[in-house]
Amino acid sequence: MIVVTGSVVARPETFDDIRRLSLDHVRRSRAEPGCISHAVHIDCENPLRLVFIEQWIDRAALLAHFAVPASRDFVRALHPLAAAAATIELYDAARIEKL
């Protein structure tokens, strides 16, 4: 399984736009083949920061997600609205056990 974490910090005047774009992206992404989960959350310590947590069945599914035109459009739309560069990190993960 591939785990993706990412974040974007909005400017106060762009938060609503970034939140809307992010929710649209998350909802669309959930329907893609290989998506286990895809969510966006507001950071409790910085309410202008949105944090993404995603799980993909494998790297091929994630790469297919990155290739979807709407995914690229989402990233391009975020750029001018963000207070700083967005972050993204990819992890190759295996469940050890379910608690």
N, CA, C and O atoms as a GROMACS GRO file, in nm:
protein
  396
    1MET      N    1   0.085  -0.118   0.000
    1MET     CA    2   0.000   0.000   0.000
    1MET      C    3   0.090   0.124   0.000
    1MET      O    4   0.195   0.127   0.063
    2ILE      N    5   0.045   0.225  -0.071
    2ILE     CA    6   0.115   0.354  -0.073
    2ILE      C    7   0.034   0.453   0.009
    2ILE      O    8  -0.087   0.467  -0.011
    3VAL      N    9   0.100   0.521   0.102
    3VAL     CA   10   0.037   0.626   0.183
    3VAL      C   11   0.094   0.760   0.137
    3VAL      O   12   0.215   0.775   0.122
    4VAL      N   13   0.006   0.854   0.115
    4VAL     CA   14   0.045   0.988   0.072
    4VAL      C   15   0.000   1.086   0.178
    4VAL      O   16  -0.115   1.083   0.222
    5THR      N   17   0.091   1.173   0.219
    5THR     CA   18   0.054   1.285   0.305
    5THR      C   19   0.093   1.412   0.232
    5THR      O   20   0.194   1.416   0.161
    6GLY      N   21   0.014   1.513   0.250
    6GLY     CA   22   0.044   1.640   0.188
    6GLY      C   23  -0.026   1.752   0.261
    6GLY      O   24  -0.115   1.728   0.343
    7SER      N   25   0.014   1.873   0.232
    7SER     CA   26  -0.052   1.986   0.295
    7SER      C   27  -0.037   2.111   0.210
    7SER      O   28   0.053   2.122   0.127
    8VAL      N   29  -0.128   2.202   0.234
    8VAL     CA   30  -0.123   2.332   0.169
    8VAL      C   31  -0.172   2.435   0.270
    8VAL      O   32  -0.269   2.410   0.342
    9VAL      N   33  -0.106   2.548   0.275
    9VAL     CA   34  -0.146   2.658   0.364
    9VAL      C   35  -0.208   2.766   0.277
    9VAL      O   36  -0.149   2.814   0.180
   10ALA      N   37  -0.329   2.803   0.315
   10ALA     CA   38  -0.401   2.907   0.242
   10ALA      C   39  -0.373   3.044   0.302
   10ALA      O   40  -0.333   3.056   0.418
   11ARG      N   41  -0.393   3.144   0.222
   11ARG     CA   42  -0.398   3.280   0.277
   11ARG      C   43  -0.540   3.298   0.330
   11ARG      O   44  -0.632   3.232   0.282
   12PRO      N   45  -0.560   3.384   0.429
   12PRO     CA   46  -0.695   3.399   0.485
   12PRO      C   47  -0.803   3.423   0.379
   12PRO      O   48  -0.913   3.369   0.389
   13GLU      N   49  -0.771   3.503   0.279
   13GLU     CA   50  -0.870   3.536   0.177
   13GLU      C   51  -0.890   3.426   0.074
   13GLU      O   52  -0.983   3.434  -0.007
   14THR      N   53  -0.805   3.322   0.073
   14THR     CA   54  -0.820   3.213  -0.024
   14THR      C   55  -0.862   3.082   0.040
   14THR      O   56  -0.880   2.982  -0.030
   15PHE      N   57  -0.878   3.080   0.174
   15PHE     CA   58  -0.908   2.954   0.241
   15PHE      C   59  -1.033   2.886   0.186
   15PHE      O   60  -1.031   2.767   0.157
   16ASP      N   61  -1.143   2.961   0.170
   16ASP     CA   62  -1.267   2.900   0.122
   16ASP      C   63  -1.250   2.839  -0.016
   16ASP      O   64  -1.304   2.732  -0.044
   17ASP      N   65  -1.176   2.905  -0.104
   17ASP     CA   66  -1.152   2.852  -0.238
   17ASP      C   67  -1.068   2.725  -0.232
   17ASP      O   68  -1.098   2.627  -0.300
   18ILE      N   69  -0.963   2.726  -0.151
   18ILE     CA   70  -0.878   2.607  -0.139
   18ILE      C   71  -0.955   2.492  -0.077
   18ILE      O   72  -0.941   2.378  -0.120
   19ARG      N   73  -1.035   2.520   0.023
   19ARG     CA   74  -1.116   2.416   0.086
   19ARG      C   75  -1.211   2.354  -0.016
   19ARG      O   76  -1.223   2.231  -0.022
   20ARG      N   77  -1.279   2.435  -0.094
   20ARG     CA   78  -1.372   2.385  -0.195
   20ARG      C   79  -1.300   2.301  -0.300
   20ARG      O   80  -1.345   2.191  -0.333
   21LEU      N   81  -1.189   2.352  -0.352
   21LEU     CA   82  -1.111   2.277  -0.450
   21LEU      C   83  -1.063   2.143  -0.392
   21LEU      O   84  -1.066   2.040  -0.459
   22SER      N   85  -1.019   2.147  -0.267
   22SER     CA   86  -0.967   2.026  -0.202
   22SER      C   87  -1.075   1.921  -0.183
   22SER      O   88  -1.053   1.803  -0.210
   23LEU      N   89  -1.192   1.964  -0.138
   23LEU     CA   90  -1.302   1.869  -0.120
   23LEU      C   91  -1.345   1.810  -0.253
   23LEU      O   92  -1.374   1.690  -0.261
   24ASP      N   93  -1.352   1.890  -0.357
   24ASP     CA   94  -1.386   1.839  -0.490
   24ASP      C   95  -1.283   1.735  -0.534
   24ASP      O   96  -1.319   1.630  -0.587
   25HIS      N   97  -1.156   1.766  -0.513
   25HIS     CA   98  -1.048   1.674  -0.552
   25HIS      C   99  -1.057   1.542  -0.474
   25HIS      O  100  -1.045   1.435  -0.533
   26VAL      N  101  -1.078   1.551  -0.344
   26VAL     CA  102  -1.086   1.431  -0.260
   26VAL      C  103  -1.204   1.344  -0.303
   26VAL      O  104  -1.189   1.223  -0.320
   27ARG      N  105  -1.319   1.405  -0.320
   27ARG     CA  106  -1.439   1.328  -0.357
   27ARG      C  107  -1.422   1.260  -0.493
   27ARG      O  108  -1.463   1.146  -0.512
   28ARG      N  109  -1.360   1.332  -0.588
   28ARG     CA  110  -1.337   1.273  -0.719
   28ARG      C  111  -1.236   1.159  -0.710
   28ARG      O  112  -1.254   1.054  -0.772
   29SER      N  113  -1.130   1.180  -0.634
   29SER     CA  114  -1.023   1.082  -0.623
   29SER      C  115  -1.070   0.951  -0.560
   29SER      O  116  -1.020   0.844  -0.596
   30ARG      N  117  -1.163   0.959  -0.468
   30ARG     CA  118  -1.212   0.838  -0.401
   30ARG      C  119  -1.271   0.737  -0.499
   30ARG      O  120  -1.272   0.617  -0.471
   31ALA      N  121  -1.320   0.784  -0.611
   31ALA     CA  122  -1.382   0.696  -0.710
   31ALA      C  123  -1.281   0.633  -0.806
   31ALA      O  124  -1.319   0.548  -0.888
   32GLU      N  125  -1.156   0.671  -0.797
   32GLU     CA  126  -1.054   0.619  -0.889
   32GLU      C  127  -1.015   0.477  -0.852
   32GLU      O  128  -1.013   0.441  -0.734
   33PRO      N  129  -0.983   0.396  -0.954
   33PRO     CA  130  -0.937   0.260  -0.926
   33PRO      C  131  -0.812   0.261  -0.838
   33PRO      O  132  -0.719   0.338  -0.862
   34GLY      N  133  -0.811   0.175  -0.737
   34GLY     CA  134  -0.694   0.164  -0.650
   34GLY      C  135  -0.692   0.258  -0.532
   34GLY      O  136  -0.601   0.250  -0.449
   35CYS      N  137  -0.790   0.348  -0.522
   35CYS     CA  138  -0.795   0.438  -0.407
   35CYS      C  139  -0.860   0.366  -0.290
   35CYS      O  140  -0.976   0.324  -0.298
   36ILE      N  141  -0.786   0.351  -0.182
   36ILE     CA  142  -0.840   0.290  -0.060
   36ILE      C  143  -0.908   0.398   0.023
   36ILE      O  144  -1.019   0.377   0.073
   37SER      N  145  -0.842   0.511   0.039
   37SER     CA  146  -0.902   0.624   0.111
   37SER      C  147  -0.834   0.753   0.066
   37SER      O  148  -0.719   0.752   0.020
   38HIS      N  149  -0.907   0.862   0.080
   38HIS     CA  150  -0.855   0.993   0.041
   38HIS      C  151  -0.932   1.095   0.123
   38HIS      O  152  -1.055   1.102   0.114
   39ALA      N  153  -0.862   1.174   0.203
   39ALA     CA  154  -0.930   1.270   0.291
   39ALA      C  155  -0.849   1.397   0.304
   39ALA      O  156  -0.728   1.399   0.283
   40VAL      N  157  -0.918   1.503   0.341
   40VAL     CA  158  -0.854   1.631   0.370
   40VAL      C  159  -0.906   1.678   0.505
   40VAL      O  160  -1.024   1.664   0.536
   41HIS      N  161  -0.815   1.733   0.586
   41HIS     CA  162  -0.847   1.776   0.722
   41HIS      C  163  -0.791   1.916   0.746
   41HIS      O  164  -0.694   1.956   0.683
   42ILE      N  165  -0.852   1.988   0.838
   42ILE     CA  166  -0.800   2.118   0.880
   42ILE      C  167  -0.708   2.095   1.000
   42ILE      O  168  -0.746   2.028   1.095
   43ASP      N  169  -0.588   2.151   0.994
   43ASP     CA  170  -0.489   2.140   1.100
   43ASP      C  171  -0.539   2.214   1.225
   43ASP      O  172  -0.573   2.333   1.216
   44CYS      N  173  -0.544   2.147   1.339
   44CYS     CA  174  -0.591   2.209   1.464
   44CYS      C  175  -0.499   2.320   1.514
   44CYS      O  176  -0.543   2.409   1.586
   45GLU      N  177  -0.371   2.313   1.477
   45GLU     CA  178  -0.276   2.414   1.523
   45GLU      C  179  -0.262   2.531   1.426
   45GLU      O  180  -0.217   2.639   1.464
   46ASN      N  181  -0.299   2.509   1.301
   46ASN     CA  182  -0.295   2.615   1.200
   46ASN      C  183  -0.420   2.601   1.113
   46ASN      O  184  -0.418   2.526   1.015
   47PRO      N  185  -0.527   2.671   1.146
   47PRO     CA  186  -0.653   2.653   1.075
   47PRO      C  187  -0.651   2.696   0.928
   47PRO      O  188  -0.750   2.678   0.858
   48LEU      N  189  -0.542   2.753   0.882
   48LEU     CA  190  -0.529   2.784   0.739
   48LEU      C  191  -0.459   2.672   0.662
   48LEU      O  192  -0.443   2.679   0.540
   49ARG      N  193  -0.416   2.567   0.734
   49ARG     CA  194  -0.345   2.454   0.672
   49ARG      C  195  -0.438   2.336   0.654
   49ARG      O  196  -0.500   2.289   0.749
   50LEU      N  197  -0.448   2.289   0.531
   50LEU     CA  198  -0.524   2.169   0.500
   50LEU      C  199  -0.427   2.053   0.482
   50LEU      O  200  -0.325   2.067   0.414
   51VAL      N  201  -0.460   1.939   0.542
   51VAL     CA  202  -0.372   1.822   0.540
   51VAL      C  203  -0.444   1.708   0.468
   51VAL      O  204  -0.559   1.676   0.498
   52PHE      N  205  -0.375   1.648   0.373
   52PHE     CA  206  -0.429   1.537   0.296
   52PHE      C  207  -0.368   1.406   0.343
   52PHE      O  208  -0.248   1.397   0.365
   53ILE      N  209  -0.453   1.305   0.358
   53ILE     CA  210  -0.408   1.170   0.391
   53ILE      C  211  -0.474   1.077   0.288
   53ILE      O  212  -0.596   1.075   0.273
   54GLU      N  213  -0.390   1.002   0.217
   54GLU     CA  214  -0.441   0.912   0.113
   54GLU      C  215  -0.380   0.774   0.128
   54GLU      O  216  -0.268   0.760   0.177
   55GLN      N  217  -0.455   0.673   0.086
   55GLN     CA  218  -0.403   0.536   0.078
   55GLN      C  219  -0.438   0.483  -0.060
   55GLN      O  220  -0.552   0.492  -0.105
   56TRP      N  221  -0.338   0.426  -0.126
   56TRP     CA  222  -0.355   0.369  -0.259
   56TRP      C  223  -0.308   0.224  -0.257
   56TRP      O  224  -0.214   0.190  -0.186
   57ILE      N  225  -0.374   0.141  -0.334
   57ILE     CA  226  -0.345  -0.002  -0.335
   57ILE      C  227  -0.200  -0.031  -0.374
   57ILE      O  228  -0.138  -0.122  -0.320
   58ASP      N  229  -0.148   0.048  -0.470
   58ASP     CA  230  -0.009   0.029  -0.512
   58ASP      C  231   0.039   0.154  -0.585
   58ASP      O  232  -0.037   0.248  -0.609
   59ARG      N  233   0.166   0.153  -0.620
   59ARG     CA  234   0.227   0.269  -0.687
   59ARG      C  235   0.164   0.296  -0.824
   59ARG      O  236   0.150   0.411  -0.864
   60ALA      N  237   0.127   0.190  -0.895
   60ALA     CA  238   0.064   0.207  -1.027
   60ALA      C  239  -0.067   0.285  -1.015
   60ALA      O  240  -0.096   0.371  -1.098
   61ALA      N  241  -0.146   0.255  -0.914
   61ALA     CA  242  -0.272   0.327  -0.894
   61ALA      C  243  -0.245   0.474  -0.862
   61ALA      O  244  -0.316   0.562  -0.910
   62LEU      N  245  -0.144   0.499  -0.781
   62LEU     CA  246  -0.110   0.638  -0.748
   62LEU      C  247  -0.060   0.714  -0.871
   62LEU      O  248  -0.099   0.828  -0.894
   63LEU      N  249   0.025   0.650  -0.950
   63LEU     CA  250   0.074   0.715  -1.072
   63LEU      C  251  -0.040   0.742  -1.170
   63LEU      O  252  -0.041   0.845  -1.238
   64ALA      N  253  -0.137   0.651  -1.176
   64ALA     CA  254  -0.255   0.674  -1.261
   64ALA      C  255  -0.333   0.794  -1.209
   64ALA      O  256  -0.383   0.875  -1.288
   65HIS      N  257  -0.345   0.806  -1.078
   65HIS     CA  258  -0.412   0.921  -1.016
   65HIS      C  259  -0.342   1.052  -1.053
   65HIS      O  260  -0.406   1.150  -1.088
   66PHE      N  261  -0.210   1.052  -1.044
   66PHE     CA  262  -0.133   1.172  -1.079
   66PHE      C  263  -0.150   1.209  -1.226
   66PHE      O  264  -0.139   1.326  -1.262
   67ALA      N  265  -0.177   1.110  -1.311
   67ALA     CA  266  -0.191   1.134  -1.455
   67ALA      C  267  -0.331   1.182  -1.495
   67ALA      O  268  -0.349   1.229  -1.608
   68VAL      N  269  -0.427   1.172  -1.406
   68VAL     CA  270  -0.563   1.219  -1.437
   68VAL      C  271  -0.558   1.370  -1.458
   68VAL      O  272  -0.507   1.442  -1.373
   69PRO      N  273  -0.611   1.420  -1.569
   69PRO     CA  274  -0.607   1.565  -1.594
   69PRO      C  275  -0.665   1.648  -1.479
   69PRO      O  276  -0.613   1.755  -1.448
   70ALA      N  277  -0.770   1.600  -1.416
   70ALA     CA  278  -0.830   1.676  -1.305
   70ALA      C  279  -0.734   1.686  -1.186
   70ALA      O  280  -0.738   1.786  -1.114
   71SER      N  281  -0.649   1.586  -1.165
   71SER     CA  282  -0.550   1.594  -1.057
   71SER      C  283  -0.447   1.702  -1.087
   71SER      O  284  -0.410   1.780  -0.999
   72ARG      N  285  -0.401   1.705  -1.210
   72ARG     CA  286  -0.304   1.809  -1.248
   72ARG      C  287  -0.368   1.948  -1.243
   72ARG      O  288  -0.304   2.044  -1.201
   73ASP      N  289  -0.495   1.957  -1.285
   73ASP     CA  290  -0.566   2.085  -1.278
   73ASP      C  291  -0.580   2.132  -1.133
   73ASP      O  292  -0.568   2.252  -1.106
   74PHE      N  293  -0.604   2.039  -1.041
   74PHE     CA  294  -0.615   2.072  -0.899
   74PHE      C  295  -0.486   2.135  -0.848
   74PHE      O  296  -0.489   2.238  -0.781
   75VAL      N  297  -0.374   2.073  -0.879
   75VAL     CA  298  -0.245   2.125  -0.833
   75VAL      C  299  -0.219   2.264  -0.891
   75VAL      O  300  -0.174   2.354  -0.821
   76ARG      N  301  -0.249   2.280  -1.020
   76ARG     CA  302  -0.229   2.411  -1.084
   76ARG      C  303  -0.321   2.518  -1.022
   76ARG      O  304  -0.279   2.632  -1.006
   77ALA      N  305  -0.442   2.482  -0.987
   77ALA     CA  306  -0.537   2.577  -0.928
   77ALA      C  307  -0.494   2.618  -0.787
   77ALA      O  308  -0.517   2.732  -0.747
   78LEU      N  309  -0.433   2.526  -0.712
   78LEU     CA  310  -0.389   2.556  -0.575
   78LEU      C  311  -0.275   2.656  -0.572
   78LEU      O  312  -0.270   2.744  -0.486
   79HIS      N  313  -0.183   2.642  -0.665
   79HIS     CA  314  -0.059   2.719  -0.661
   79HIS      C  315  -0.078   2.869  -0.637
   79HIS      O  316  -0.015   2.923  -0.546
   80PRO      N  317  -0.161   2.938  -0.714
   80PRO     CA  318  -0.172   3.083  -0.692
   80PRO      C  319  -0.252   3.120  -0.565
   80PRO      O  320  -0.249   3.236  -0.522
   81LEU      N  321  -0.322   3.024  -0.507
   81LEU     CA  322  -0.403   3.052  -0.388
   81LEU      C  323  -0.328   3.026  -0.257
   81LEU      O  324  -0.369   3.074  -0.152
   82ALA      N  325  -0.219   2.951  -0.265
   82ALA     CA  326  -0.147   2.908  -0.145
   82ALA      C  327  -0.054   3.016  -0.091
   82ALA      O  328  -0.001   3.098  -0.167
   83ALA      N  329  -0.035   3.015   0.040
   83ALA     CA  330   0.057   3.108   0.105
   83ALA      C  331   0.202   3.063   0.088
   83ALA      O  332   0.294   3.144   0.097
   84ALA      N  333   0.221   2.934   0.064
   84ALA     CA  334   0.355   2.875   0.046
   84ALA      C  335   0.340   2.752  -0.042
   84ALA      O  336   0.228   2.708  -0.071
   85ALA      N  337   0.451   2.696  -0.083
   85ALA     CA  338   0.447   2.577  -0.167
   85ALA      C  339   0.381   2.461  -0.091
   85ALA      O  340   0.406   2.441   0.027
   86ALA      N  341   0.298   2.386  -0.161
   86ALA     CA  342   0.235   2.268  -0.102
   86ALA      C  343   0.341   2.161  -0.080
   86ALA      O  344   0.446   2.161  -0.145
   87THR      N  345   0.313   2.070   0.012
   87THR     CA  346   0.404   1.958   0.038
   87THR      C  347   0.336   1.827   0.001
   87THR      O  348   0.213   1.817   0.004
   88ILE      N  349   0.416   1.728  -0.034
   88ILE     CA  350   0.364   1.593  -0.059
   88ILE      C  351   0.475   1.494  -0.024
   88ILE      O  352   0.592   1.515  -0.058
   89GLU      N  353   0.436   1.386   0.044
   89GLU     CA  354   0.531   1.280   0.079
   89GLU      C  355   0.464   1.147   0.051
   89GLU      O  356   0.345   1.129   0.077
   90LEU      N  357   0.542   1.054  -0.003
   90LEU     CA  358   0.492   0.920  -0.037
   90LEU      C  359   0.562   0.817   0.051
   90LEU      O  360   0.682   0.825   0.075
   91TYR      N  361   0.484   0.719   0.097
   91TYR     CA  362   0.538   0.613   0.183
   91TYR      C  363   0.492   0.478   0.130
   91TYR      O  364   0.376   0.463   0.091
   92ASP      N  365   0.582   0.382   0.128
   92ASP     CA  366   0.546   0.244   0.098
   92ASP      C  367   0.518   0.179   0.234
   92ASP      O  368   0.608   0.166   0.317
   93ALA      N  369   0.394   0.138   0.255
   93ALA     CA  370   0.354   0.091   0.388
   93ALA      C  371   0.292  -0.048   0.382
   93ALA      O  372   0.229  -0.086   0.283
   94ALA      N  373   0.309  -0.121   0.489
   94ALA     CA  374   0.243  -0.251   0.507
   94ALA      C  375   0.180  -0.253   0.644
   94ALA      O  376   0.243  -0.215   0.743
   95ARG      N  377   0.056  -0.298   0.651
   95ARG     CA  378  -0.011  -0.309   0.781
   95ARG      C  379   0.054  -0.421   0.860
   95ARG      O  380   0.068  -0.533   0.812
   96ILE      N  381   0.094  -0.389   0.981
   96ILE     CA  382   0.156  -0.489   1.069
   96ILE      C  383   0.046  -0.573   1.135
   96ILE      O  384   0.051  -0.696   1.134
   97GLU      N  385  -0.051  -0.504   1.191
   97GLU     CA  386  -0.168  -0.572   1.248
   97GLU      C  387  -0.278  -0.472   1.266
   97GLU      O  388  -0.253  -0.351   1.271
   98LYS      N  389  -0.397  -0.519   1.275
   98LYS     CA  390  -0.512  -0.432   1.295
   98LYS      C  391  -0.546  -0.433   1.444
   98LYS      O  392  -0.573  -0.539   1.500
   99LEU      N  393  -0.545  -0.317   1.507
   99LEU     CA  394  -0.575  -0.310   1.650
   99LEU      C  395  -0.720  -0.280   1.674
   99LEU      O  396  -0.763  -0.269   1.789
   0.00000   0.00000   0.00000
